[in-house]
Amino acid sequence: MRLDKYLKVSRIVKRRTVANELCDAKHVSVNGKVARASLEIKEGDVIEVSAGGAKRQYKVLKVAENATKEGAADLFEAL
């Protein structure tokens, strides 16, 4: 799954366009490397999002095309 879509489905970022903009501005890294929105995400990856002056890290636990509001929290673990 693409990085921008994963950020939206997991509800780390509210909208996919915002996820694209964060990636374009180089505020998102995966496994320590700056990532583009088209990067394929897989289980075990560590995503770091720098937005609003804060850095947050998430470990990908599961990749799913769709997730409910309750199920979105099961897709990642905050580090």
mmCIF file of the N, C-alpha and C atoms, coordinates in Angstrom:
data_MODEL
# 
_entry.id   MODEL 
# 
loop_
_atom_site.group_PDB 
_atom_site.id 
_atom_site.type_symbol 
_atom_site.label_atom_id 
_atom_site.label_alt_id 
_atom_site.label_comp_id 
_atom_site.label_asym_id 
_atom_site.label_entity_id 
_atom_site.label_seq_id 
_atom_site.pdbx_PDB_ins_code 
_atom_site.Cartn_x 
_atom_site.Cartn_y 
_atom_site.Cartn_z 
_atom_site.occupancy 
_atom_site.B_iso_or_equiv 
_atom_site.pdbx_formal_charge 
_atom_site.auth_seq_id 
_atom_site.auth_comp_id 
_atom_site.auth_asym_id 
_atom_site.auth_atom_id 
_atom_site.pdbx_PDB_model_num 
ATOM 1   N N  . MET A 1 1  ? 0.851   -1.177 0.000  1.00 0.00 ? 1  MET A N  1 
ATOM 2   C CA . MET A 1 1  ? 0.000   0.000  0.000  1.00 0.00 ? 1  MET A CA 1 
ATOM 3   C C  . MET A 1 1  ? 0.898   1.240  0.000  1.00 0.00 ? 1  MET A C  1 
ATOM 4   N N  . ARG A 1 2  ? 0.465   2.251  -0.705 1.00 0.00 ? 2  ARG A N  1 
ATOM 5   C CA . ARG A 1 2  ? 1.214   3.516  -0.753 1.00 0.00 ? 2  ARG A CA 1 
ATOM 6   C C  . ARG A 1 2  ? 1.224   4.195  0.616  1.00 0.00 ? 2  ARG A C  1 
ATOM 7   N N  . LEU A 1 3  ? 2.299   4.908  0.896  1.00 0.00 ? 3  LEU A N  1 
ATOM 8   C CA . LEU A 1 3  ? 2.466   5.598  2.176  1.00 0.00 ? 3  LEU A CA 1 
ATOM 9   C C  . LEU A 1 3  ? 1.348   6.589  2.431  1.00 0.00 ? 3  LEU A C  1 
ATOM 10  N N  . ASP A 1 4  ? 1.008   7.418  1.446  1.00 0.00 ? 4  ASP A N  1 
ATOM 11  C CA . ASP A 1 4  ? -0.026  8.428  1.665  1.00 0.00 ? 4  ASP A CA 1 
ATOM 12  C C  . ASP A 1 4  ? -1.382  7.793  1.971  1.00 0.00 ? 4  ASP A C  1 
ATOM 13  N N  . LYS A 1 5  ? -1.699  6.697  1.296  1.00 0.00 ? 5  LYS A N  1 
ATOM 14  C CA . LYS A 1 5  ? -2.968  6.014  1.555  1.00 0.00 ? 5  LYS A CA 1 
ATOM 15  C C  . LYS A 1 5  ? -2.956  5.368  2.940  1.00 0.00 ? 5  LYS A C  1 
ATOM 16  N N  . TYR A 1 6  ? -1.830  4.783  3.345  1.00 0.00 ? 6  TYR A N  1 
ATOM 17  C CA . TYR A 1 6  ? -1.742  4.166  4.671  1.00 0.00 ? 6  TYR A CA 1 
ATOM 18  C C  . TYR A 1 6  ? -1.940  5.209  5.772  1.00 0.00 ? 6  TYR A C  1 
ATOM 19  N N  . LEU A 1 7  ? -1.336  6.377  5.611  1.00 0.00 ? 7  LEU A N  1 
ATOM 20  C CA . LEU A 1 7  ? -1.487  7.433  6.617  1.00 0.00 ? 7  LEU A CA 1 
ATOM 21  C C  . LEU A 1 7  ? -2.948  7.843  6.764  1.00 0.00 ? 7  LEU A C  1 
ATOM 22  N N  . LYS A 1 8  ? -3.679  7.858  5.666  1.00 0.00 ? 8  LYS A N  1 
ATOM 23  C CA . LYS A 1 8  ? -5.094  8.225  5.716  1.00 0.00 ? 8  LYS A CA 1 
ATOM 24  C C  . LYS A 1 8  ? -5.951  7.102  6.289  1.00 0.00 ? 8  LYS A C  1 
ATOM 25  N N  . VAL A 1 9  ? -5.752  5.864  5.815  1.00 0.00 ? 9  VAL A N  1 
ATOM 26  C CA . VAL A 1 9  ? -6.569  4.729  6.271  1.00 0.00 ? 9  VAL A CA 1 
ATOM 27  C C  . VAL A 1 9  ? -6.373  4.496  7.769  1.00 0.00 ? 9  VAL A C  1 
ATOM 28  N N  . SER A 1 10 ? -5.135  4.642  8.241  1.00 0.00 ? 10 SER A N  1 
ATOM 29  C CA . SER A 1 10 ? -4.851  4.427  9.665  1.00 0.00 ? 10 SER A CA 1 
ATOM 30  C C  . SER A 1 10 ? -5.239  5.634  10.520 1.00 0.00 ? 10 SER A C  1 
ATOM 31  N N  . ARG A 1 11 ? -5.655  6.691  9.859  1.00 0.00 ? 11 ARG A N  1 
ATOM 32  C CA . ARG A 1 11 ? -6.079  7.929  10.527 1.00 0.00 ? 11 ARG A CA 1 
ATOM 33  C C  . ARG A 1 11 ? -4.956  8.616  11.301 1.00 0.00 ? 11 ARG A C  1 
ATOM 34  N N  . ILE A 1 12 ? -3.717  8.409  10.862 1.00 0.00 ? 12 ILE A N  1 
ATOM 35  C CA . ILE A 1 12 ? -2.596  9.182  11.401 1.00 0.00 ? 12 ILE A CA 1 
ATOM 36  C C  . ILE A 1 12 ? -2.710  10.606 10.870 1.00 0.00 ? 12 ILE A C  1 
ATOM 37  N N  . VAL A 1 13 ? -3.114  10.719 9.603  1.00 0.00 ? 13 VAL A N  1 
ATOM 38  C CA . VAL A 1 13 ? -3.363  12.010 8.954  1.00 0.00 ? 13 VAL A CA 1 
ATOM 39  C C  . VAL A 1 13 ? -4.815  12.001 8.487  1.00 0.00 ? 13 VAL A C  1 
ATOM 40  N N  . LYS A 1 14 ? -5.479  13.130 8.611  1.00 0.00 ? 14 LYS A N  1 
ATOM 41  C CA . LYS A 1 14 ? -6.919  13.180 8.345  1.00 0.00 ? 14 LYS A CA 1 
ATOM 42  C C  . LYS A 1 14 ? -7.276  13.003 6.869  1.00 0.00 ? 14 LYS A C  1 
ATOM 43  N N  . ARG A 1 15 ? -6.492  13.592 5.966  1.00 0.00 ? 15 ARG A N  1 
ATOM 44  C CA . ARG A 1 15 ? -6.810  13.528 4.537  1.00 0.00 ? 15 ARG A CA 1 
ATOM 45  C C  . ARG A 1 15 ? -5.597  13.071 3.736  1.00 0.00 ? 15 ARG A C  1 
ATOM 46  N N  . ARG A 1 16 ? -5.871  12.392 2.623  1.00 0.00 ? 16 ARG A N  1 
ATOM 47  C CA . ARG A 1 16 ? -4.784  11.888 1.785  1.00 0.00 ? 16 ARG A CA 1 
ATOM 48  C C  . ARG A 1 16 ? -4.002  13.029 1.145  1.00 0.00 ? 16 ARG A C  1 
ATOM 49  N N  . THR A 1 17 ? -4.661  14.115 0.799  1.00 0.00 ? 17 THR A N  1 
ATOM 50  C CA . THR A 1 17 ? -3.951  15.249 0.211  1.00 0.00 ? 17 THR A CA 1 
ATOM 51  C C  . THR A 1 17 ? -2.982  15.860 1.216  1.00 0.00 ? 17 THR A C  1 
ATOM 52  N N  . VAL A 1 18 ? -3.370  15.880 2.480  1.00 0.00 ? 18 VAL A N  1 
ATOM 53  C CA . VAL A 1 18 ? -2.473  16.385 3.530  1.00 0.00 ? 18 VAL A CA 1 
ATOM 54  C C  . VAL A 1 18 ? -1.278  15.447 3.669  1.00 0.00 ? 18 VAL A C  1 
ATOM 55  N N  . ALA A 1 19 ? -1.510  14.152 3.586  1.00 0.00 ? 19 ALA A N  1 
ATOM 56  C CA . ALA A 1 19 ? -0.423  13.179 3.651  1.00 0.00 ? 19 ALA A CA 1 
ATOM 57  C C  . ALA A 1 19 ? 0.536   13.381 2.479  1.00 0.00 ? 19 ALA A C  1 
ATOM 58  N N  . ASN A 1 20 ? -0.002  13.633 1.294  1.00 0.00 ? 20 ASN A N  1 
ATOM 59  C CA . ASN A 1 20 ? 0.834   13.923 0.120  1.00 0.00 ? 20 ASN A CA 1 
ATOM 60  C C  . ASN A 1 20 ? 1.678   15.165 0.339  1.00 0.00 ? 20 ASN A C  1 
ATOM 61  N N  . GLU A 1 21 ? 1.078   16.214 0.871  1.00 0.00 ? 21 GLU A N  1 
ATOM 62  C CA . GLU A 1 21 ? 1.793   17.469 1.114  1.00 0.00 ? 21 GLU A CA 1 
ATOM 63  C C  . GLU A 1 21 ? 2.901   17.283 2.140  1.00 0.00 ? 21 GLU A C  1 
ATOM 64  N N  . LEU A 1 22 ? 2.644   16.498 3.192  1.00 0.00 ? 22 LEU A N  1 
ATOM 65  C CA . LEU A 1 22 ? 3.675   16.222 4.190  1.00 0.00 ? 22 LEU A CA 1 
ATOM 66  C C  . LEU A 1 22 ? 4.853   15.473 3.566  1.00 0.00 ? 22 LEU A C  1 
ATOM 67  N N  . CYS A 1 23 ? 4.553   14.510 2.708  1.00 0.00 ? 23 CYS A N  1 
ATOM 68  C CA . CYS A 1 23 ? 5.616   13.759 2.043  1.00 0.00 ? 23 CYS A CA 1 
ATOM 69  C C  . CYS A 1 23 ? 6.410   14.652 1.087  1.00 0.00 ? 23 CYS A C  1 
ATOM 70  N N  . ASP A 1 24 ? 5.716   15.500 0.338  1.00 0.00 ? 24 ASP A N  1 
ATOM 71  C CA . ASP A 1 24 ? 6.384   16.410 -0.592 1.00 0.00 ? 24 ASP A CA 1 
ATOM 72  C C  . ASP A 1 24 ? 7.291   17.394 0.136  1.00 0.00 ? 24 ASP A C  1 
ATOM 73  N N  . ALA A 1 25 ? 6.897   17.791 1.344  1.00 0.00 ? 25 ALA A N  1 
ATOM 74  C CA . ALA A 1 25 ? 7.688   18.735 2.140  1.00 0.00 ? 25 ALA A CA 1 
ATOM 75  C C  . ALA A 1 25 ? 8.780   18.025 2.949  1.00 0.00 ? 25 ALA A C  1 
ATOM 76  N N  . LYS A 1 26 ? 8.920   16.718 2.745  1.00 0.00 ? 26 LYS A N  1 
ATOM 77  C CA . LYS A 1 26 ? 9.945   15.902 3.413  1.00 0.00 ? 26 LYS A CA 1 
ATOM 78  C C  . LYS A 1 26 ? 9.791   15.885 4.928  1.00 0.00 ? 26 LYS A C  1 
ATOM 79  N N  . HIS A 1 27 ? 8.534   15.814 5.381  1.00 0.00 ? 27 HIS A N  1 
ATOM 80  C CA . HIS A 1 27 ? 8.237   15.723 6.810  1.00 0.00 ? 27 HIS A CA 1 
ATOM 81  C C  . HIS A 1 27 ? 7.924   14.296 7.245  1.00 0.00 ? 27 HIS A C  1 
ATOM 82  N N  . VAL A 1 28 ? 8.022   13.348 6.309  1.00 0.00 ? 28 VAL A N  1 
ATOM 83  C CA . VAL A 1 28 ? 7.713   11.951 6.618  1.00 0.00 ? 28 VAL A CA 1 
ATOM 84  C C  . VAL A 1 28 ? 8.921   11.098 6.244  1.00 0.00 ? 28 VAL A C  1 
ATOM 85  N N  . SER A 1 29 ? 9.332   10.232 7.180  1.00 0.00 ? 29 SER A N  1 
ATOM 86  C CA . SER A 1 29 ? 10.409  9.293  6.881  1.00 0.00 ? 29 SER A CA 1 
ATOM 87  C C  . SER A 1 29 ? 9.968   7.890  7.274  1.00 0.00 ? 29 SER A C  1 
ATOM 88  N N  . VAL A 1 30 ? 10.495  6.922  6.552  1.00 0.00 ? 30 VAL A N  1 
ATOM 89  C CA . VAL A 1 30 ? 10.201  5.514  6.810  1.00 0.00 ? 30 VAL A CA 1 
ATOM 90  C C  . VAL A 1 30 ? 11.530  4.800  7.018  1.00 0.00 ? 30 VAL A C  1 
ATOM 91  N N  . ASN A 1 31 ? 11.665  4.154  8.155  1.00 0.00 ? 31 ASN A N  1 
ATOM 92  C CA . ASN A 1 31 ? 12.887  3.437  8.514  1.00 0.00 ? 31 ASN A CA 1 
ATOM 93  C C  . ASN A 1 31 ? 14.121  4.340  8.427  1.00 0.00 ? 31 ASN A C  1 
ATOM 94  N N  . GLY A 1 32 ? 13.958  5.595  8.837  1.00 0.00 ? 32 GLY A N  1 
ATOM 95  C CA . GLY A 1 32 ? 15.076  6.530  8.898  1.00 0.00 ? 32 GLY A CA 1 
ATOM 96  C C  . GLY A 1 32 ? 15.404  7.255  7.612  1.00 0.00 ? 32 GLY A C  1 
ATOM 97  N N  . LYS A 1 33 ? 14.664  7.024  6.535  1.00 0.00 ? 33 LYS A N  1 
ATOM 98  C CA . LYS A 1 33 ? 14.922  7.682  5.257  1.00 0.00 ? 33 LYS A CA 1 
ATOM 99  C C  . LYS A 1 33 ? 13.708  8.496  4.845  1.00 0.00 ? 33 LYS A C  1 
ATOM 100 N N  . VAL A 1 34 ? 13.949  9.696  4.317  1.00 0.00 ? 34 VAL A N  1 
ATOM 101 C CA . VAL A 1 34 ? 12.856  10.543 3.837  1.00 0.00 ? 34 VAL A CA 1 
ATOM 102 C C  . VAL A 1 34 ? 12.099  9.779  2.758  1.00 0.00 ? 34 VAL A C  1 
ATOM 103 N N  . ALA A 1 35 ? 10.772  9.778  2.859  1.00 0.00 ? 35 ALA A N  1 
ATOM 104 C CA . ALA A 1 35 ? 9.959   8.949  1.980  1.00 0.00 ? 35 ALA A CA 1 
ATOM 105 C C  . ALA A 1 35 ? 9.034   9.781  1.099  1.00 0.00 ? 35 ALA A C  1 
ATOM 106 N N  . ARG A 1 36 ? 8.820   9.279  -0.105 1.00 0.00 ? 36 ARG A N  1 
ATOM 107 C CA . ARG A 1 36 ? 7.846   9.878  -1.011 1.00 0.00 ? 36 ARG A CA 1 
ATOM 108 C C  . ARG A 1 36 ? 6.492   9.240  -0.754 1.00 0.00 ? 36 ARG A C  1 
ATOM 109 N N  . ALA A 1 37 ? 5.437   9.886  -1.212 1.00 0.00 ? 37 ALA A N  1 
ATOM 110 C CA . ALA A 1 37 ? 4.074   9.407  -0.993 1.00 0.00 ? 37 ALA A CA 1 
ATOM 111 C C  . ALA A 1 37 ? 3.829   8.059  -1.661 1.00 0.00 ? 37 ALA A C  1 
ATOM 112 N N  . SER A 1 38 ? 4.581   7.742  -2.703 1.00 0.00 ? 38 SER A N  1 
ATOM 113 C CA . SER A 1 38 ? 4.367   6.508  -3.452 1.00 0.00 ? 38 SER A CA 1 
ATOM 114 C C  . SER A 1 38 ? 5.103   5.308  -2.877 1.00 0.00 ? 38 SER A C  1 
ATOM 115 N N  . LEU A 1 39 ? 5.845   5.477  -1.800 1.00 0.00 ? 39 LEU A N  1 
ATOM 116 C CA . LEU A 1 39 ? 6.583   4.365  -1.198 1.00 0.00 ? 39 LEU A CA 1 
ATOM 117 C C  . LEU A 1 39 ? 5.638   3.276  -0.716 1.00 0.00 ? 39 LEU A C  1 
ATOM 118 N N  . GLU A 1 40 ? 5.971   2.024  -1.002 1.00 0.00 ? 40 GLU A N  1 
ATOM 119 C CA . GLU A 1 40 ? 5.149   0.896  -0.571 1.00 0.00 ? 40 GLU A CA 1 
ATOM 120 C C  . GLU A 1 40 ? 5.446   0.585  0.892  1.00 0.00 ? 40 GLU A C  1 
ATOM 121 N N  . ILE A 1 41 ? 4.399   0.555  1.704  1.00 0.00 ? 41 ILE A N  1 
ATOM 122 C CA . ILE A 1 41 ? 4.510   0.278  3.137  1.00 0.00 ? 41 ILE A CA 1 
ATOM 123 C C  . ILE A 1 41 ? 4.242   -1.196 3.383  1.00 0.00 ? 41 ILE A C  1 
ATOM 124 N N  . LYS A 1 42 ? 5.017   -1.787 4.303  1.00 0.00 ? 42 LYS A N  1 
ATOM 125 C CA . LYS A 1 42 ? 4.786   -3.172 4.685  1.00 0.00 ? 42 LYS A CA 1 
ATOM 126 C C  . LYS A 1 42 ? 4.861   -3.293 6.202  1.00 0.00 ? 42 LYS A C  1 
ATOM 127 N N  . GLU A 1 43 ? 4.409   -4.398 6.721  1.00 0.00 ? 43 GLU A N  1 
ATOM 128 C CA . GLU A 1 43 ? 4.396   -4.617 8.167  1.00 0.00 ? 43 GLU A CA 1 
ATOM 129 C C  . GLU A 1 43 ? 5.823   -4.552 8.709  1.00 0.00 ? 43 GLU A C  1 
ATOM 130 N N  . GLY A 1 44 ? 5.969   -3.910 9.876  1.00 0.00 ? 44 GLY A N  1 
ATOM 131 C CA . GLY A 1 44 ? 7.270   -3.791 10.515 1.00 0.00 ? 44 GLY A CA 1 
ATOM 132 C C  . GLY A 1 44 ? 7.972   -2.479 10.232 1.00 0.00 ? 44 GLY A C  1 
ATOM 133 N N  . ASP A 1 45 ? 7.515   -1.712 9.237  1.00 0.00 ? 45 ASP A N  1 
ATOM 134 C CA . ASP A 1 45 ? 8.121   -0.414 8.939  1.00 0.00 ? 45 ASP A CA 1 
ATOM 135 C C  . ASP A 1 45 ? 7.865   0.560  10.085 1.00 0.00 ? 45 ASP A C  1 
ATOM 136 N N  . VAL A 1 46 ? 8.801   1.496  10.277 1.00 0.00 ? 46 VAL A N  1 
ATOM 137 C CA . VAL A 1 46 ? 8.642   2.549  11.278 1.00 0.00 ? 46 VAL A CA 1 
ATOM 138 C C  . VAL A 1 46 ? 8.493   3.866  10.532 1.00 0.00 ? 46 VAL A C  1 
ATOM 139 N N  . ILE A 1 47 ? 7.362   4.524  10.742 1.00 0.00 ? 47 ILE A N  1 
ATOM 140 C CA . ILE A 1 47 ? 7.051   5.796  10.079 1.00 0.00 ? 47 ILE A CA 1 
ATOM 141 C C  . ILE A 1 47 ? 7.233   6.920  11.084 1.00 0.00 ? 47 ILE A C  1 
ATOM 142 N N  . GLU A 1 48 ? 7.956   7.968  10.684 1.00 0.00 ? 48 GLU A N  1 
ATOM 143 C CA . GLU A 1 48 ? 8.123   9.152  11.531 1.00 0.00 ? 48 GLU A CA 1 
ATOM 144 C C  . GLU A 1 48 ? 7.509   10.349 10.818 1.00 0.00 ? 48 GLU A C  1 
ATOM 145 N N  . VAL A 1 49 ? 6.592   11.020 11.496 1.00 0.00 ? 49 VAL A N  1 
ATOM 146 C CA . VAL A 1 49 ? 5.897   12.176 10.930 1.00 0.00 ? 49 VAL A CA 1 
ATOM 147 C C  . VAL A 1 49 ? 6.263   13.404 11.756 1.00 0.00 ? 49 VAL A C  1 
ATOM 148 N N  . SER A 1 50 ? 6.804   14.431 11.089 1.00 0.00 ? 50 SER A N  1 
ATOM 149 C CA . SER A 1 50 ? 7.132   15.691 11.739 1.00 0.00 ? 50 SER A CA 1 
ATOM 150 C C  . SER A 1 50 ? 6.122   16.733 11.286 1.00 0.00 ? 50 SER A C  1 
ATOM 151 N N  . ALA A 1 51 ? 5.238   17.117 12.176 1.00 0.00 ? 51 ALA A N  1 
ATOM 152 C CA . ALA A 1 51 ? 4.218   18.106 11.829 1.00 0.00 ? 51 ALA A CA 1 
ATOM 153 C C  . ALA A 1 51 ? 3.891   18.933 13.057 1.00 0.00 ? 51 ALA A C  1 
ATOM 154 N N  . GLY A 1 52 ? 3.736   20.217 12.867 1.00 0.00 ? 52 GLY A N  1 
ATOM 155 C CA . GLY A 1 52 ? 3.366   21.087 13.970 1.00 0.00 ? 52 GLY A CA 1 
ATOM 156 C C  . GLY A 1 52 ? 4.432   21.179 15.050 1.00 0.00 ? 52 GLY A C  1 
ATOM 157 N N  . GLY A 1 53 ? 5.698   20.999 14.669 1.00 0.00 ? 53 GLY A N  1 
ATOM 158 C CA . GLY A 1 53 ? 6.787   21.089 15.628 1.00 0.00 ? 53 GLY A CA 1 
ATOM 159 C C  . GLY A 1 53 ? 6.973   19.837 16.467 1.00 0.00 ? 53 GLY A C  1 
ATOM 160 N N  . ALA A 1 54 ? 6.201   18.801 16.222 1.00 0.00 ? 54 ALA A N  1 
ATOM 161 C CA . ALA A 1 54 ? 6.314   17.562 16.992 1.00 0.00 ? 54 ALA A CA 1 
ATOM 162 C C  . ALA A 1 54 ? 6.693   16.414 16.056 1.00 0.00 ? 54 ALA A C  1 
ATOM 163 N N  . LYS A 1 55 ? 7.500   15.492 16.577 1.00 0.00 ? 55 LYS A N  1 
ATOM 164 C CA . LYS A 1 55 ? 7.859   14.293 15.820 1.00 0.00 ? 55 LYS A CA 1 
ATOM 165 C C  . LYS A 1 55 ? 7.181   13.109 16.481 1.00 0.00 ? 55 LYS A C  1 
ATOM 166 N N  . ARG A 1 56 ? 6.486   12.342 15.660 1.00 0.00 ? 56 ARG A N  1 
ATOM 167 C CA . ARG A 1 56 ? 5.806   11.157 16.174 1.00 0.00 ? 56 ARG A CA 1 
ATOM 168 C C  . ARG A 1 56 ? 6.243   9.949  15.364 1.00 0.00 ? 56 ARG A C  1 
ATOM 169 N N  . GLN A 1 57 ? 6.437   8.828  16.054 1.00 0.00 ? 57 GLN A N  1 
ATOM 170 C CA . GLN A 1 57 ? 6.840   7.601  15.384 1.00 0.00 ? 57 GLN A CA 1 
ATOM 171 C C  . GLN A 1 57 ? 5.759   6.536  15.540 1.00 0.00 ? 57 GLN A C  1 
ATOM 172 N N  . TYR A 1 58 ? 5.569   5.771  14.474 1.00 0.00 ? 58 TYR A N  1 
ATOM 173 C CA . TYR A 1 58 ? 4.567   4.713  14.459 1.00 0.00 ? 58 TYR A CA 1 
ATOM 174 C C  . TYR A 1 58 ? 5.166   3.469  13.832 1.00 0.00 ? 58 TYR A C  1 
ATOM 175 N N  . LYS A 1 59 ? 4.877   2.316  14.411 1.00 0.00 ? 59 LYS A N  1 
ATOM 176 C CA . LYS A 1 59 ? 5.293   1.046  13.834 1.00 0.00 ? 59 LYS A CA 1 
ATOM 177 C C  . LYS A 1 59 ? 4.084   0.424  13.148 1.00 0.00 ? 59 LYS A C  1 
ATOM 178 N N  . VAL A 1 60 ? 4.258   0.017  11.904 1.00 0.00 ? 60 VAL A N  1 
ATOM 179 C CA . VAL A 1 60 ? 3.173   -0.573 11.122 1.00 0.00 ? 60 VAL A CA 1 
ATOM 180 C C  . VAL A 1 60 ? 2.966   -2.011 11.597 1.00 0.00 ? 60 VAL A C  1 
ATOM 181 N N  . LEU A 1 61 ? 1.783   -2.297 12.113 1.00 0.00 ? 61 LEU A N  1 
ATOM 182 C CA . LEU A 1 61 ? 1.451   -3.643 12.574 1.00 0.00 ? 61 LEU A CA 1 
ATOM 183 C C  . LEU A 1 61 ? 0.711   -4.440 11.518 1.00 0.00 ? 61 LEU A C  1 
ATOM 184 N N  . LYS A 1 62 ? -0.124  -3.741 10.737 1.00 0.00 ? 62 LYS A N  1 
ATOM 185 C CA . LYS A 1 62 ? -0.952  -4.398 9.736  1.00 0.00 ? 62 LYS A CA 1 
ATOM 186 C C  . LYS A 1 62 ? -1.240  -3.424 8.614  1.00 0.00 ? 62 LYS A C  1 
ATOM 187 N N  . VAL A 1 63 ? -1.345  -3.943 7.403  1.00 0.00 ? 63 VAL A N  1 
ATOM 188 C CA . VAL A 1 63 ? -1.698  -3.127 6.243  1.00 0.00 ? 63 VAL A CA 1 
ATOM 189 C C  . VAL A 1 63 ? -3.062  -3.596 5.757  1.00 0.00 ? 63 VAL A C  1 
ATOM 190 N N  . ALA A 1 64 ? -4.030  -2.677 5.707  1.00 0.00 ? 64 ALA A N  1 
ATOM 191 C CA . ALA A 1 64 ? -5.381  -3.009 5.262  1.00 0.00 ? 64 ALA A CA 1 
ATOM 192 C C  . ALA A 1 64 ? -5.893  -1.899 4.346  1.00 0.00 ? 64 ALA A C  1 
ATOM 193 N N  . GLU A 1 65 ? -6.625  -2.287 3.317  1.00 0.00 ? 65 GLU A N  1 
ATOM 194 C CA . GLU A 1 65 ? -7.159  -1.319 2.364  1.00 0.00 ? 65 GLU A CA 1 
ATOM 195 C C  . GLU A 1 65 ? -8.211  -0.408 2.986  1.00 0.00 ? 65 GLU A C  1 
ATOM 196 N N  . ASN A 1 66 ? -9.003  -0.942 3.901  1.00 0.00 ? 66 ASN A N  1 
ATOM 197 C CA . ASN A 1 66 ? -10.049 -0.173 4.569  1.00 0.00 ? 66 ASN A CA 1 
ATOM 198 C C  . ASN A 1 66 ? -9.999  -0.474 6.057  1.00 0.00 ? 66 ASN A C  1 
ATOM 199 N N  . ALA A 1 67 ? -10.417 0.498  6.859  1.00 0.00 ? 67 ALA A N  1 
ATOM 200 C CA . ALA A 1 67 ? -10.473 0.278  8.305  1.00 0.00 ? 67 ALA A CA 1 
ATOM 201 C C  . ALA A 1 67 ? -11.566 1.157  8.893  1.00 0.00 ? 67 ALA A C  1 
ATOM 202 N N  . THR A 1 68 ? -12.273 0.611  9.862  1.00 0.00 ? 68 THR A N  1 
ATOM 203 C CA . THR A 1 68 ? -13.269 1.404  10.574 1.00 0.00 ? 68 THR A CA 1 
ATOM 204 C C  . THR A 1 68 ? -12.555 2.320  11.549 1.00 0.00 ? 68 THR A C  1 
ATOM 205 N N  . LYS A 1 69 ? -13.293 3.221  12.129 1.00 0.00 ? 69 LYS A N  1 
ATOM 206 C CA . LYS A 1 69 ? -12.705 4.148  13.090 1.00 0.00 ? 69 LYS A CA 1 
ATOM 207 C C  . LYS A 1 69 ? -12.051 3.388  14.248 1.00 0.00 ? 69 LYS A C  1 
ATOM 208 N N  . GLU A 1 70 ? -12.726 2.345  14.723 1.00 0.00 ? 70 GLU A N  1 
ATOM 209 C CA . GLU A 1 70 ? -12.199 1.552  15.831 1.00 0.00 ? 70 GLU A CA 1 
ATOM 210 C C  . GLU A 1 70 ? -11.041 0.667  15.368 1.00 0.00 ? 70 GLU A C  1 
ATOM 211 N N  . GLY A 1 71 ? -11.133 0.152  14.157 1.00 0.00 ? 71 GLY A N  1 
ATOM 212 C CA . GLY A 1 71 ? -10.112 -0.751 13.638 1.00 0.00 ? 71 GLY A CA 1 
ATOM 213 C C  . GLY A 1 71 ? -8.837  -0.060 13.197 1.00 0.00 ? 71 GLY A C  1 
ATOM 214 N N  . ALA A 1 72 ? -8.889  1.248  12.980 1.00 0.00 ? 72 ALA A N  1 
ATOM 215 C CA . ALA A 1 72 ? -7.711  1.981  12.536 1.00 0.00 ? 72 ALA A CA 1 
ATOM 216 C C  . ALA A 1 72 ? -6.601  1.959  13.577 1.00 0.00 ? 72 ALA A C  1 
ATOM 217 N N  . ALA A 1 73 ? -6.958  1.939  14.849 1.00 0.00 ? 73 ALA A N  1 
ATOM 218 C CA . ALA A 1 73 ? -5.955  1.927  15.920 1.00 0.00 ? 73 ALA A CA 1 
ATOM 219 C C  . ALA A 1 73 ? -5.173  0.618  15.950 1.00 0.00 ? 73 ALA A C  1 
ATOM 220 N N  . ASP A 1 74 ? -5.715  -0.441 15.362 1.00 0.00 ? 74 ASP A N  1 
ATOM 221 C CA . ASP A 1 74 ? -5.030  -1.740 15.334 1.00 0.00 ? 74 ASP A CA 1 
ATOM 222 C C  . ASP A 1 74 ? -4.003  -1.826 14.223 1.00 0.00 ? 74 ASP A C  1 
ATOM 223 N N  . LEU A 1 75 ? -3.960  -0.850 13.322 1.00 0.00 ? 75 LEU A N  1 
ATOM 224 C CA . LEU A 1 75 ? -3.039  -0.888 12.205 1.00 0.00 ? 75 LEU A CA 1 
ATOM 225 C C  . LEU A 1 75 ? -1.633  -0.452 12.575 1.00 0.00 ? 75 LEU A C  1 
ATOM 226 N N  . PHE A 1 76 ? -1.478  0.309  13.645 1.00 0.00 ? 76 PHE A N  1 
ATOM 227 C CA . PHE A 1 76 ? -0.162  0.821  14.013 1.00 0.00 ? 76 PHE A CA 1 
ATOM 228 C C  . PHE A 1 76 ? -0.009  0.866  15.527 1.00 0.00 ? 76 PHE A C  1 
ATOM 229 N N  . GLU A 1 77 ? 1.259   1.034  15.941 1.00 0.00 ? 77 GLU A N  1 
ATOM 230 C CA . GLU A 1 77 ? 1.588   1.192  17.361 1.00 0.00 ? 77 GLU A CA 1 
ATOM 231 C C  . GLU A 1 77 ? 2.416   2.457  17.474 1.00 0.00 ? 77 GLU A C  1 
ATOM 232 N N  . ALA A 1 78 ? 2.015   3.364  18.356 1.00 0.00 ? 78 ALA A N  1 
ATOM 233 C CA . ALA A 1 78 ? 2.767   4.590  18.578 1.00 0.00 ? 78 ALA A CA 1 
ATOM 234 C C  . ALA A 1 78 ? 4.006   4.266  19.420 1.00 0.00 ? 78 ALA A C  1 
ATOM 235 N N  . LEU A 1 79 ? 5.145   4.781  18.977 1.00 0.00 ? 79 LEU A N  1 
ATOM 236 C CA . LEU A 1 79 ? 6.390   4.530  19.703 1.00 0.00 ? 79 LEU A CA 1 
ATOM 237 C C  . LEU A 1 79 ? 6.803   5.720  20.537 1.00 0.00 ? 79 LEU A C  1 
# 
